Amino acid sequence: MTESVSQALQDRALIEEATKKSGLIWVRGTTGPARALWHLWHDGAACLIGDGAGEQPLADLGLADGGTATVTVRSKDKGGRLVAWQARVHELAPEGEAWRAAVEELKGKRLNAPDADTLTQRWARECRVLRLEPMGDEATQRPGRMPEESHAAPPLATTASTRRPAPAALPRLLRRGRKG
């Protein structure tokens, strides 16, 4: 076996194992910044659901059927970037065989769903189920082939603010509660 074939097999195994074990993947579509998304590795691809009420937003990422995306997976133990790979995006048709198989697996990972009994019906009506299939067997980034430059990005604009200073009387009020 040649060295390039061996490396391709190692990359493919790293992509699959790292993506299976990670609870979140960072996905960058054709528009917008990369976003952390929950997913499930199923049948050789990362499957995710979104764009419905109460589900993760996907629309602003530019993830279209037949398009591409970059997937970055973090290390489960250290939390740093472990592998990045190019994916082909496939939108699964609601109620199709592939859709049902993916949704059966995804609903088991969906935490705190307000409508657990009718979840799959709501997903069929309101959501998109996407498969992100690795394009080729090689990782664009992996240990030994990481970029030198920083990937730090400025935070996105938000209406959230930092905590205000505690009121000056708070320590006195807390001490008063400890009498006895």
Steps between C-alpha positions, in 0.01 A plus 500: 500500500640839408556774755229727353239220510597419857470868600161526328373199699632651823337836417166333426514307828589821689211690336252228590616432856547863598161600357325204667643588841450876489168642617547813288656569165586842359345544155583776253275513196520737206388801708545625854744390766548142618244390755501224760225247424389182672500201271513125475735287291278263305577278204824675402392863546427765761123544516345813646162662526394861516310803372180411685347657808719416797771338288848620407510767226658391172359745241767769541783248445419449132468122532321403179438157351799412281712777652813470709596577857808486718464295817739546792499249784649559840685254716273342761765508773686828435232701319738630231462457124579141406394465138334704225344354186305603193142375477238471230159610629197281429155605616288196572142499370247488786357155562744334256683184602831678568312777686321249726823316580682824590208640701464179702861544613479880543189496719684287756767772529257796507500619860213686665263487204171659610303265273679168530190302396448690173859602435544318168174641360611855589841439343333376180282815484741771614865390493781404269701183553848526347771241439854634486694231314880516491633588154787260442698333771748773589466746784580862418641539852621231737783450748819568307318711243356796692520860381753732661271805515245560773136430431386743768208715390337801659179419683176546311284803581247432774257679728635308800700697751738427782383473857463825687694554824334354811307756706705644787245378759507138382773372738310649796173340386668160461657518850161583651363168372765298691393595855443220741 
